[in-house]
Amino acid sequence: MGVDVDIKAIHEKVKLESLFVERLKREVQKVIVGQEYMIDRLLIGILCEGHILLEGVPGLAKTLTVKTLAGAIQTGFQRIQFTPDLLPADLIGTMIFDQKRSEFIPHQGPIFSNIILADEINRAPAKVQSALLEAMQERQVSIGGQTFSLDDPFLVMATENPIEQEGTYPLPEAQVDRFMFKLLVTYPNKKEEKQILERMTEPAEVTVEPVVSPAAIRSARSVVGQVYMDEKVKDYIVDLVFATRKPEDYQLDTKDLVQYGASPRATIFLAKAARAHAFVSGRGYVTPEDVKSVGLDVLRHRIILTYEAEAENVTTEEIIRRVFDKVMVP
């Protein structure tokens, strides 16, 4: 009986703490037309301290959305354009000689902000990518032997352009795995496109008001961690991940199509994201539907296909859909 009362108490807490979600969405939608799915996922990323990889053609308001969200949360925002000649020091900072004091002092780079937009991450060489990923993983940076902690919230949104592959350095699988979500950003529909036309050609500029404080985000985070997850839902998450690694155990015929299944990070992120999804929906408990709705974004970049799959034009998304169709929902 105690558990029921507990869930009820968590549910009430979530309802109260998640009130800002609608306010935040409304504020962002003053500037951004459509893209609800992207806004939703960015919010989940902030609540889970999970970094996000965005893939989409140029001009889909990826930068604008991230910048608008940062403005509505009262946090710092830095956009870093990744280029082939970028150096790790351009990102994290370097030691600068101070003539007055006759000594070297650390100069902090643009990574010292809250929400970082790493634009076209696949344009920068491996050294820069690994400097960024180290900052993402450790939430700290070393400059000249001194270690500096990064601000909280600290969130990296990296964008990849799927069209131009010339002069790009693909992200290694182990690095891509550190992103909680990989989102595919799509074109707006006709109605949204017309709204974009009207909004973006008006002389008056829309400004975004900060409606949430970083403290409120931190407080919401601790409640997200309390969202109730039943043992059956935990087993369901583990089964989904195992079905990508050992398909034959789940009557799946994908053994020859998948080279490597999802890593344990997938299990962790599925659980975290499902909790945050329930929270954003104003619920104090996780349902299998929460897991399903974040599943594709968590698993999309964590399954490595074989040459056979590529020859047969099978996509990772297709594999994930088969997994969700086969694994028993509790």
C-alpha positions as CSV (number, residue, x, y, z in Angstrom):
1,M,0.0,0.0,0.0
2,G,2.9,2.3,0.8
3,V,4.1,2.2,-2.8
4,D,0.7,3.5,-4.1
5,V,0.8,6.5,-1.6
6,D,4.4,7.1,-2.7
7,I,3.5,7.2,-6.4
8,K,0.6,9.6,-5.6
9,A,3.0,11.9,-3.7
10,I,5.6,11.8,-6.6
11,H,2.8,12.4,-9.1
12,E,1.7,15.6,-7.2
13,K,5.3,16.8,-6.9
14,V,5.8,16.3,-10.7
15,K,2.6,18.1,-11.5
16,L,3.7,21.1,-9.5
17,E,7.4,21.0,-10.6
18,S,6.6,20.6,-14.3
19,L,4.3,23.6,-14.6
20,F,7.2,25.6,-16.2
21,V,7.3,23.2,-19.1
22,E,4.3,24.7,-20.9
23,R,5.5,28.3,-20.1
24,L,8.9,27.5,-21.6
25,K,7.4,25.9,-24.7
26,R,5.1,28.9,-25.3
27,E,8.0,31.3,-24.9
28,V,10.1,29.4,-27.4
29,Q,7.2,29.1,-29.9
30,K,7.0,32.9,-30.0
31,V,10.1,32.7,-32.2
32,I,10.1,29.1,-33.5
33,V,7.3,27.8,-35.8
34,G,6.6,24.1,-35.3
35,Q,9.6,21.9,-34.4
36,E,7.7,20.7,-31.3
37,Y,9.5,17.4,-31.3
38,M,12.9,19.1,-31.3
39,I,11.9,21.5,-28.5
40,D,10.6,18.6,-26.5
41,R,13.8,16.6,-26.9
42,L,16.0,19.6,-26.0
43,L,14.0,20.0,-22.8
44,I,14.5,16.3,-21.9
45,G,18.2,16.7,-22.6
46,I,18.4,19.7,-20.2
47,L,16.5,17.7,-17.5
48,C,18.7,14.7,-17.9
49,E,22.0,16.6,-18.4
50,G,22.3,14.6,-21.7
51,H,24.0,16.0,-24.8
52,I,22.2,16.0,-28.1
53,L,23.3,15.5,-31.7
54,L,21.1,17.2,-34.3
55,E,21.2,16.1,-37.9
56,G,19.4,18.1,-40.6
57,V,19.9,20.1,-43.7
58,P,20.8,23.8,-43.2
59,G,18.1,26.3,-42.6
60,L,15.8,24.3,-40.3
61,A,16.2,26.7,-37.4
62,K,18.5,24.3,-35.4
63,T,20.7,27.2,-34.2
64,L,17.7,29.5,-33.6
65,T,15.9,27.0,-31.5
66,V,18.8,26.3,-29.3
67,K,19.6,30.0,-28.9
68,T,15.9,30.8,-28.1
69,L,15.7,28.0,-25.5
70,A,18.8,29.4,-23.8
71,G,17.2,32.8,-23.7
72,A,14.1,31.5,-22.1
73,I,16.1,29.7,-19.4
74,Q,18.2,32.7,-18.4
75,T,21.5,30.8,-19.2
76,G,24.6,31.6,-21.2
77,F,24.7,30.5,-24.8
78,Q,27.7,30.1,-27.1
79,R,27.7,29.0,-30.7
80,I,31.0,27.6,-31.9
81,Q,31.4,27.1,-35.6
82,F,33.5,24.0,-36.2
83,T,35.9,24.3,-39.1
84,P,38.9,22.2,-40.3
85,D,41.4,24.7,-38.9
86,L,39.9,24.9,-35.4
87,L,42.3,24.0,-32.6
88,P,41.4,22.5,-29.2
89,A,42.6,25.8,-27.6
90,D,40.0,27.7,-29.6
91,L,37.4,25.7,-27.8
92,I,38.7,25.3,-24.2
93,G,41.1,28.2,-23.9
94,T,44.8,28.6,-23.4
95,M,47.5,30.2,-21.2
96,I,48.1,33.8,-22.0
97,F,51.2,35.8,-20.8
98,D,50.3,38.7,-18.6
99,Q,53.1,41.3,-18.9
100,K,52.1,43.2,-15.8
101,R,52.4,40.2,-13.6
102,S,55.1,38.5,-15.7
103,E,53.3,35.2,-15.6
104,F,51.0,33.0,-17.6
105,I,47.3,33.1,-16.8
106,P,44.5,30.9,-18.0
107,H,42.2,32.4,-20.6
108,Q,38.9,30.5,-20.8
109,G,37.5,29.5,-24.2
110,P,33.9,29.6,-25.4
111,I,33.2,26.2,-23.9
112,F,32.7,28.0,-20.5
113,S,29.0,28.7,-21.0
114,N,25.8,26.8,-20.3
115,I,24.3,25.8,-23.6
116,I,26.9,25.2,-26.3
117,L,25.9,24.9,-29.9
118,A,28.7,23.0,-31.7
119,D,27.8,23.8,-35.3
120,E,28.8,21.2,-37.9
121,I,30.8,19.2,-35.4
122,N,31.9,16.8,-38.2
123,R,33.9,19.6,-39.9
124,A,36.5,19.8,-37.1
125,P,39.5,17.4,-36.8
126,A,39.6,14.6,-34.3
127,K,41.7,16.5,-31.7
128,V,39.0,19.2,-31.4
129,Q,36.2,16.7,-31.3
130,S,37.9,14.8,-28.5
131,A,38.5,18.0,-26.5
132,L,34.8,18.7,-26.8
133,L,33.8,15.2,-25.9
134,E,36.1,15.2,-22.8
135,A,34.4,18.4,-21.6
136,M,31.0,16.7,-22.2
137,Q,32.0,13.6,-20.3
138,E,34.0,15.0,-17.4
139,R,32.2,18.4,-17.2
140,Q,35.6,19.9,-16.6
141,V,38.5,21.3,-18.7
142,S,42.3,21.4,-18.1
143,I,44.2,24.5,-19.2
144,G,47.9,24.6,-18.5
145,G,47.8,22.0,-15.8
146,Q,44.9,23.6,-14.0
147,T,41.4,22.0,-13.9
148,F,38.3,24.1,-14.2
149,S,34.7,22.9,-13.6
150,L,32.2,23.8,-16.2
151,D,29.0,25.7,-15.3
152,D,25.7,24.0,-14.5
153,P,23.6,23.5,-16.5
154,F,26.1,22.5,-19.1
155,L,24.7,21.1,-22.3
156,V,26.2,20.5,-25.7
157,M,24.0,20.5,-28.8
158,A,26.0,19.5,-31.8
159,T,24.8,19.7,-35.4
160,E,25.7,17.6,-38.4
161,N,24.9,18.5,-42.0
162,P,24.0,15.2,-43.8
163,I,24.5,16.7,-47.3
164,E,28.0,17.9,-47.7
165,Q,30.4,15.2,-46.7
166,E,33.4,16.7,-48.5
167,G,36.0,17.9,-46.0
168,T,34.3,16.4,-43.0
169,Y,35.6,14.1,-40.3
170,P,33.0,11.6,-39.3
171,L,32.5,11.2,-35.6
172,P,33.9,7.9,-34.3
173,E,31.2,5.5,-33.0
174,A,32.6,5.7,-29.4
175,Q,32.3,9.4,-29.4
176,V,28.8,9.4,-31.0
177,D,27.8,7.1,-28.1
178,R,28.3,9.9,-25.6
179,F,25.3,11.8,-27.0
180,M,22.1,10.9,-25.2
181,F,19.9,11.6,-28.3
182,K,20.5,11.8,-32.0
183,L,17.6,13.8,-33.5
184,L,16.7,14.0,-37.2
185,V,15.4,17.5,-37.9
186,T,12.9,17.5,-40.8
187,Y,11.4,20.1,-43.0
188,P,8.3,22.1,-41.8
189,N,4.9,21.3,-43.3
190,K,3.1,23.7,-45.7
191,K,1.1,25.5,-43.0
192,E,4.3,25.9,-40.8
193,E,6.3,27.1,-43.8
194,K,3.7,29.9,-44.5
195,Q,3.9,30.9,-40.8
196,I,7.7,31.1,-41.1
197,L,7.3,33.3,-44.1
198,E,5.0,35.6,-42.3
199,R,6.9,35.7,-39.0
200,M,10.4,36.1,-40.5
201,T,9.5,38.9,-42.9
202,E,7.7,41.1,-40.4
203,P,9.6,44.3,-39.4
204,A,9.1,43.8,-35.7
205,E,11.5,41.5,-34.0
206,V,10.2,39.0,-31.4
207,T,12.1,38.9,-28.2
208,V,12.2,36.0,-25.8
209,E,11.7,36.6,-22.0
210,P,13.5,34.4,-19.5
211,V,10.6,32.4,-17.9
212,V,12.6,29.8,-16.0
213,S,15.7,30.1,-13.9
214,P,18.6,27.6,-13.9
215,A,17.7,26.9,-10.2
216,A,14.3,25.8,-11.2
217,I,15.8,23.4,-13.8
218,R,18.1,22.0,-11.1
219,S,15.1,21.5,-8.8
220,A,13.1,19.9,-11.6
221,R,16.0,17.5,-12.2
222,S,16.0,16.1,-8.7
223,V,12.2,15.4,-9.1
224,V,12.8,13.7,-12.5
225,G,15.1,11.3,-10.6
226,Q,12.3,10.4,-8.3
227,V,9.8,9.5,-11.0
228,Y,8.6,6.0,-10.3
229,M,9.8,3.2,-12.6
230,D,8.3,-0.3,-12.1
231,E,10.5,-3.4,-12.2
232,K,8.6,-4.5,-15.4
233,V,9.5,-1.3,-17.2
234,K,13.1,-1.7,-16.1
235,D,13.1,-5.3,-17.5
236,Y,11.5,-4.0,-20.7
237,I,14.3,-1.5,-21.2
238,V,17.0,-4.2,-20.6
239,D,15.2,-6.5,-23.1
240,L,15.1,-3.8,-25.8
241,V,18.8,-3.3,-25.5
242,F,19.6,-7.0,-25.4
243,A,17.4,-7.5,-28.5
244,T,19.8,-5.3,-30.4
245,R,22.8,-7.5,-29.2
246,K,21.3,-11.0,-29.2
247,P,18.4,-10.8,-31.7
248,E,18.0,-14.6,-31.9
249,D,17.0,-14.7,-28.2
250,Y,14.0,-12.5,-29.2
251,Q,13.0,-14.3,-32.4
252,L,14.4,-11.5,-34.5
253,D,16.0,-12.1,-37.9
254,T,18.5,-9.2,-37.7
255,K,21.6,-11.2,-36.7
256,D,23.3,-10.7,-40.1
257,L,22.3,-7.1,-40.3
258,V,23.7,-5.8,-36.9
259,Q,27.4,-5.7,-36.3
260,Y,27.3,-4.2,-32.9
261,G,24.2,-3.7,-30.7
262,A,23.5,-0.8,-28.3
263,S,26.0,-0.2,-25.4
264,P,25.1,0.0,-21.7
265,R,24.9,3.7,-22.1
266,A,21.7,3.0,-24.1
267,T,20.2,1.3,-21.1
268,I,21.0,4.3,-18.8
269,F,19.8,6.9,-21.3
270,L,16.6,5.0,-22.1
271,A,15.7,5.0,-18.3
272,K,16.7,8.6,-17.8
273,A,14.9,9.9,-20.9
274,A,11.8,7.9,-20.1
275,R,11.6,9.4,-16.7
276,A,12.1,12.9,-18.1
277,H,9.5,12.2,-20.7
278,A,7.0,11.2,-18.0
279,F,7.9,14.4,-16.1
280,V,7.4,16.6,-19.1
281,S,4.0,14.9,-19.6
282,G,3.2,15.8,-16.0
283,R,3.2,12.2,-14.7
284,G,5.0,10.7,-11.7
285,Y,5.5,7.2,-13.1
286,V,7.0,5.8,-16.3
287,T,4.9,3.8,-18.8
288,P,6.2,1.6,-21.7
289,E,4.9,4.4,-24.0
290,D,7.5,6.8,-22.5
291,V,10.2,4.3,-23.3
292,K,8.9,3.8,-26.8
293,S,8.6,7.5,-27.6
294,V,12.3,8.2,-26.7
295,G,13.6,4.8,-27.9
296,L,14.3,5.8,-31.5
297,D,16.3,8.9,-30.5
298,V,18.4,7.0,-27.9
299,L,19.1,4.0,-30.1
300,R,19.4,5.5,-33.5
301,H,23.2,6.2,-33.3
302,R,24.1,3.2,-31.1
303,I,23.5,0.3,-33.5
304,I,26.2,-0.4,-36.0
305,L,25.0,-2.2,-39.1
306,T,26.9,-4.7,-41.3
307,Y,27.8,-4.3,-44.9
308,E,25.0,-6.7,-45.7
309,A,22.4,-4.4,-44.1
310,E,23.9,-1.5,-46.2
311,A,23.7,-3.6,-49.3
312,E,20.1,-4.4,-48.6
313,N,19.3,-0.7,-47.8
314,V,18.2,-1.6,-44.3
315,T,18.4,1.4,-42.0
316,T,19.0,1.5,-38.2
317,E,15.5,2.9,-37.8
318,E,14.1,-0.2,-39.4
319,I,16.0,-2.5,-37.1
320,I,14.8,-0.5,-34.0
321,R,11.2,-0.7,-35.2
322,R,11.6,-4.5,-35.6
323,V,13.0,-4.6,-32.0
324,F,10.0,-2.6,-30.6
325,D,7.6,-4.8,-32.5
326,K,9.1,-8.0,-31.2
327,V,10.0,-7.3,-27.6
328,M,7.0,-7.9,-25.3
329,V,5.5,-4.8,-23.8
330,P,4.8,-5.2,-20.1
